[in-house]
């Protein structure tokens, strides 16, 4: 019985690891408020994307590669190419478990 439970848990973990970076996963992060998109406030870039450094299975908003993957996934249907102009960390104290709370603001230029 324990062996079957262990196999099931491993299977569920593998499925969840494949979800990070997908369009559906990005939508979940948006719904939770971990990612927010705004139109730019000047002409040097197209969008301003705010990403909190929350951590989930195979996702860390504090990891640059995950932020870039998220932005590419978000705009792949509307932009031929994405250029990240700037990434600015906004420090907001710390989470209850002690990790520093940071929101990354990315200035994204859509190149068509």
N, C-alpha and C positions, 0 to 999 in steps of 0.2 A: 504493500500500500504506500509506504513512504517513497519507494522508488518511483511509482507512478506520479505522486505529487511533485517530486523533485523534477521529473521530466516535464510536467506541465508548467511548473514555474520557470524553467529554463526556456521553454517554448514561448511563453508569454513575454519574457524579458527580451528575447530575440526579435519578436514582432514589434515591441515598443521601440527598440533601438533603431529599427528601420523607419520609424515615423518621423523622427526629427529631421527638419530640413524640407519636408514635403509641404505642398501648398495647404493641405488640411491642417497640419501641425502649426503652420504659421498663422492660420486663421484662428486656431485655439489660443495662441499667444496674444493675438490682437484682441480677442474677446475677453481675455483675462486682464488686459491692460499692460501686458509686458512689452508689447510693441505698439507704437502709434505712428501714423503717417500724416504729415501735414504738407500742404503746398508751400513752396519756398517763399521767403519774404524778399528775395532779390533775384536778379536774372542770372547770377553766376551758377545756379544749380536749379534743379527741377522740384525735388522733394526733400523734406526734412523728416528723417525717420528716427524715432526715439526707441531705444532698446534697453530694457532693464537687465542687469546682470544676474537674473534668476537662473537657477540650475534645475535641470530635469534629466531624465534618462537620455544620454547622448546629446544634450543641449546645454550650453553655457553661454548666456548672453554677454558675459565678460570676455569670452574668447573671440578674438578678431575673426577667425575663420568661420565661426558660426554666424556672426553678424553679417559677413559678406555673403555667405550662402543664403541667409534669410532674405537679404535685399535682392539678390539675383532671382530667387524664387518668387518674391512678391511682384517684381516688375517684368518677368520674362515674357509675358504676353503683350505688354504695352511698349516695351523698349527693345530695340535690337541689341543695344549694348549699354551697360551701366558703368559709370565712372564715379567712384567715391571721392569727392572733393576734400572732405575733412571728417574726422571723428573726434568729437569733443566729449571728454568725461565730465559728468556733473556728479559730484560726490554728495550723497544725501544722508550721511550718518552711517549706521550699521543695522543689519538685521538682528533679530532676537538671538540668533545663534552666534553672533559675533562677526560674521563676514561683512565687509564694507559694502554698503548699498551704493551702487553707481548706476546712473542712467547715461548711456552713450547716445549722443546726438550725431547722426550721420547726415552730411550734406551729400545728396545723390543727384547726379546729372544723368538724365535720360538722353542717350544719343541714338537718333533714328536715321 
